[in-house]
C-alpha cells in the first residue's frame, strides 16, 4: 500500500507523535516501518533514525522523499 521512501503523516490524533511526518522504510502490508531523523549533539553529521511501526489506518501518504538518510557503515 505504501512505497519505500514515501513521506507519510500520522493522522491518528491519539498517537503520541501526531501529526509528525516520517519516511517509509518498509511496507509490511498491514502497516509500515517508518523513520524520522533525529539530530545528534556531537557533530554536525551526527544524525540518527527513530524507527516506528504504524498501522495503515494511522497514516496517510503526503509525498515522496527526494533525499533519504543513508546510515553510515560504522553506525551498525
ABEGO torsion letter per residue (X at the ends): XBBBGBBBBBABAABAAOABBBBBABBAGABBBBBBBBBBAABAABBBBBBBBBBAAABBBAEBBABBBBBBAAAX
